[in-house]
Every structure is written in C-alpha cells, then in structure tokens.
Amino acid sequence: MKKVLGILIISLLSACASQTTQPTAEVEDRSINAGDAAGEGNVNTIDSNGANFHQLQDPNSILSKRSVYYDFDSYNVKDEYRELVSAHANFLRDNSNAQVLLQGNTDERGSREYNLALGQRRADSVKNMMTLTGARDEQIEAVSLGEEKPRAMDNDESSLGENRRTDIIYRGE
Amino acid sequence: MFAISIYLHRFSRWFFIYLLCVTNTPLYAALDIEIFGGGATRIPIAIVPFEAEDKLKQSVTAIVAADLQRSGLFKLIDSADFALYEPADIVYTDWTNRGANALVIGRTKMMPDGQVEIRFRLMDVAKKLQLENMVALVPVTQLRVAAHRIADIIYEALTGDVGVFSTRIAYVIKNGQKYALQVADADGHNAQSVIEYSEPIISPAWSPDGNQLAYVSFENKKPVVYIQALTTQGRKVVANFKGSNSAPAWSPDGKKLAVVLTVQGGSQIFLINADGSGLQRLSNSSGIDTEPSFSPDGRSIIFTSDRGGSPQVYRMPVTGTATGSAERLTFEGNYNVSPHFSRDGTQFTFIHRNNSKFNVAVQDFATRQMQLLTKSQFDESPSFAPNDKMILYATKIRGRGILSAVSRDGQTRQQLSVQVGDIREPAWGPLPRKK
C-alpha cells in the first residue's frame, strides 16, 4: 500500500513537473518573428521540478502568499512580512531544485529608470533575507519592473501603496 | 501570440530627389502641435502659397510654415491672398509695408511620371536678393519630407543654425495594454511602429548614425536591453544578465553602450560592445548608479546616483575605473534625475523635483547654474534636439502622457499630442546628415 501511495505521489509530482515545463504564452511572445527566435538566446529556462509544488498553491499555506509591501521611499522588509519571506526561504532550502524570480515594483512618481533601480532594491532586500535564511544564491533572481507594471491604476495613496511591493514567482509557474 | 510589425523604412539621407517611393499607413493619428508663448525677437517671414500646390494631396507651404512657427524663432506674415511665383514679379514695398524681412515663393508641378517638381526661392526683402534657390523632383508620398527640407534650408539661411525639421523622434505609446515603440518626423507626423508588444517598453536610445534603436523590454518578466535595426528589421539582445538590464546609452562612435546591470549587486553602470561582448564595469558605488549619458567626445558619462543620500547628477570619466572619481554636479533640491548631455557638450538637461512637481531643467557645466524651463506637474525623459535649440520631454495632461518641447531659453513650448494613447519616453534622433 505504501508503495502504491509512493508511486501515486511520484506520478502526481511528475504531472506537476510536466505542466510546469510547458512554455507559457509569454515565452511564445518573445519571438518577434520566426527569423529572430534563434538569436534571442541566453534566457534561463529553469523550473521547480521535483519540488513540493502543491504547497505553493495551497491557500492554507503561507507559501501561497507572494507579495511583500513597503512604505513610501523604503525598501526594508517590514516585520509583518518576515514570516512570509522566511517560509519561502525555508521552502527553497528544502527544495534545492526550486527557483524564484523576485520582481520589485514601485509607484509611478519620478524617473522610470530610477524607479527601476528602486524596485531592484526592494527585490534585493527580499533576496538578502532569503539567502540569510538558507536559500542559495543560485535559486534566486532578483529583478525590477519599476513603475511599469502597476497592480493598482489609481493615484490615491492605497493604490500607490499596492504598487510598492515585491512579488515572489516560482520558476515554471 | 502577439505579432510584432516592423514597418519602418529609411529615406535617402542626402537628398530627397532620389527617395524611394514607400507608402506606409500610420497606426495612430498624427500628433498635433500647440504653441505657447514665443521668443521676443522673431524673424518676420512671408510664405506665399506655391503655384498649383492646392492640387496636391498636401500643401507644401503649410508644412514649411508650421515647422518655422514651431521653432519659436519666426513670425508668419499673412500672404494667403497673393499669387506670386517669380522674383521678377515681386513688388518689394508690398512686403516691407507688411513688415516682412524674408519672403518665400515657389511653384509645384505634377510631372507625367507622377512625381512633383518643386521650385522654391527664399528672398531677402530689404536687400532685394535671392538667398536660396532649389529645384527638386519628389514622389507625391514624400511631399512632407520635401517640405521639412525646405524649412531646414530657410531656418539655416536666416538663423545660421542647423535646422532639425528633417530629423526624427522615437517614443513609446501605450494603447490599452499594448505598447509600441514608434518613430515619427520631428513634427510628430508620419508615425510608424518599430515594434509592438503587450509588455512595457522603456528607454529608447538612438544610435549615433540614426539606424538603430536600443531599448528596454519587459517581455521576459524582467528588463532586458535590445537593439533594433531600423533598416533591416533585425533585433538582438545586448544585455540579458541575471537580474535587471536597463538604461542603454550609445557611445558617440556607436561601438559601445553604457547599460545598467544588477548582475554584480546593486544597480551599476557597465560598458558593453554593441554586439553584447566585452562587458566592463564602469561605476563602483554602494548606491544606485543609473541613467548614463555620454559626453559628445565620449570621454565622460553623466548619470544619476543616490550615493550621497538623494538622487543627484554626477559625472565620471569613461576610462577611469578608480572608485570615487565621480564628481557631483547638482546641488539644488533632493531629486535631480535623468540627465542628458547637450550635443555641444556645454550643458545637460535633467528632471528636477520642485516640491511635488517634476520639471525640465538645464545646467551649464561652466557656470553650474540650474535653470528651470517648465512649470508642469510630471515631466520626464528630457533630451536635446540635434541643434541644441529645443528639449523634447514627456509630460502629463489629465493623466495622459504627451510629448512636449521647450526652447533652450524656456520662451517657447510646443505640445505634441495624439488622439488616442499614452505617450512617454521620447528621444530626439540625430541629424540625417553630417553638418
């Protein structure tokens, strides 16, 4: 019985894994036209094969929470998000194949390129906390979307606050 | 899958007689121009409608007049009621009475092969002399190009400066969830998409020869620097390192780009060959270093850095890898960003935050005096015209991004707006020919 269960789990996991390796629509989007596709090159293709992936989607798990919010002009991870970041760091430590993309975001005030650098600081702050908690540097890519991908479009303070965040995205998701 | 269309065609760089006949359908409505204010000493000029130009699809003199007026350096004298095409027919007192210093006359003629012959003359009213004279054969699709060239000739003859009416601008337009990198004539007309995408595009930068655009695309869930050739439609990745890749700036010889990478931690400025090889770190601070802009001689870079606590403009030598060699240039206020060198290298334009407003400013390297040129709320991305007389920038009106240009002295502002879409990230391209 145990053996059957084990096979079930393995096949369940491999089902997850095969799903995650499907190219997403965005990957398709990358090629401008057929002739260019080959030259696009050197983009990492990694996913979370073999990880306990279902935990990441389980609404009852803290791992399903993926956003860290910041105060205005700040990139420090606030105390209320430490548990969340630690949980993801532990997950990365325990699942050495798992990899995350951390996307820092800012509100829309000011220079786009300077905001891109500020968003990077937000992503870096989460990355630093994760590596201190046991995740490896190779598992984490910290990037910035600056002010380019706002989640909230309004200009009031709560919308601006909604846009000051880092999102945690697992490779293959 | 979202198809990307590349429509852009280059026109002859030397003279428009030999222009290729290309027809392109602009994707968006043309930009309109509004003028606020104007310089105190404007040159009064009369432009008589050219013979038979009412039979053309496009009035040549209307474009010439709009170009000259937009520069803020000319005052148009009403001459619509004149039918005057040859120097022998000019009654100079008619024009001195109207206060005109210069007079433009000409003819257009449809040729049997479908091309248009344009003859134009620029006359000095006081001296009763012909200053310029030109005959050109133009395909009907290139009448705008011909008109811009005529405006350049007039501008150069009367001001002594290089005209920029034949140059092009690049910018990003957002329509709903679609982004397009577009190139248009300097007056905003003839807009064509270089690339269209469903993810953001920022920071377009012209190669010095005007044949390529570097830009940042977010199509791969992170910022990556690409170069798009305008002639061949080819596109290549220049910088796609771990982390973020952004803020491309071309070296004046077109061989290298300064880019901002986070691959070694923080946001720092690197040099990279235009083919993506030969990466070399340039800045070395624990803060943010971004938005590089090369000096015209290629020997130094100005950039934004918050190493002193707030974002300010700094300058560093391009060869100097020694740390701490950057010199701070801005001191007023706690937010000075997005610096761009003037083409003559004597000044730079940037965005200065003034309380809650973000405005276009210029500063002279010699005097270190900052001058604010605008009073709007949210200005971004200023860059000099190829003759340094105007600064192109993005601003917001009722939440929508539009392009504006302000004269170097702040006296004349023009607004370029489209009917639909949100425009940002303008960059003024180089002259189509050498001085």
Chai-1 contact restraints between the chains, C-beta under 6 A:
chainA,res_idxA,chainB,res_idxB,connection_type,confidence,min_distance_angstrom,max_distance_angstrom,comment,restraint_id
A,E28,B,M1,contact,1.0,0.0,6.0,A-B,restraint_1
A,D29,B,F2,contact,1.0,0.0,6.0,A-B,restraint_2
A,D29,B,E219,contact,1.0,0.0,6.0,A-B,restraint_3
A,R30,B,E219,contact,1.0,0.0,6.0,A-B,restraint_4
A,I32,B,I4,contact,1.0,0.0,6.0,A-B,restraint_5
A,I32,B,R235,contact,1.0,0.0,6.0,A-B,restraint_6
A,D36,B,R235,contact,1.0,0.0,6.0,A-B,restraint_7
A,G39,B,K236,contact,1.0,0.0,6.0,A-B,restraint_8
A,N42,B,N240,contact,1.0,0.0,6.0,A-B,restraint_9
A,V43,B,N220,contact,1.0,0.0,6.0,A-B,restraint_10
A,S111,B,V337,contact,1.0,0.0,6.0,A-B,restraint_11
A,S111,B,S338,contact,1.0,0.0,6.0,A-B,restraint_12
A,R112,B,I202,contact,1.0,0.0,6.0,A-B,restraint_13
A,E113,B,A247,contact,1.0,0.0,6.0,A-B,restraint_14
A,E113,B,T290,contact,1.0,0.0,6.0,A-B,restraint_15
A,E113,B,E291,contact,1.0,0.0,6.0,A-B,restraint_16
A,Y114,B,T304,contact,1.0,0.0,6.0,A-B,restraint_17
A,Y114,B,P311,contact,1.0,0.0,6.0,A-B,restraint_18
A,Y114,B,V337,contact,1.0,0.0,6.0,A-B,restraint_19
A,L116,B,S246,contact,1.0,0.0,6.0,A-B,restraint_20
A,A117,B,S267,contact,1.0,0.0,6.0,A-B,restraint_21
A,A117,B,I288,contact,1.0,0.0,6.0,A-B,restraint_22
A,A117,B,T290,contact,1.0,0.0,6.0,A-B,restraint_23
A,Q120,B,S244,contact,1.0,0.0,6.0,A-B,restraint_24
A,Q120,B,T262,contact,1.0,0.0,6.0,A-B,restraint_25
A,Q120,B,S267,contact,1.0,0.0,6.0,A-B,restraint_26
A,E141,B,K242,contact,1.0,0.0,6.0,A-B,restraint_27
A,V143,B,K222,contact,1.0,0.0,6.0,A-B,restraint_28
A,V143,B,G243,contact,1.0,0.0,6.0,A-B,restraint_29
A,V143,B,S244,contact,1.0,0.0,6.0,A-B,restraint_30
A,S144,B,S244,contact,1.0,0.0,6.0,A-B,restraint_31
A,E148,B,P200,contact,1.0,0.0,6.0,A-B,restraint_32
A,E148,B,F218,contact,1.0,0.0,6.0,A-B,restraint_33
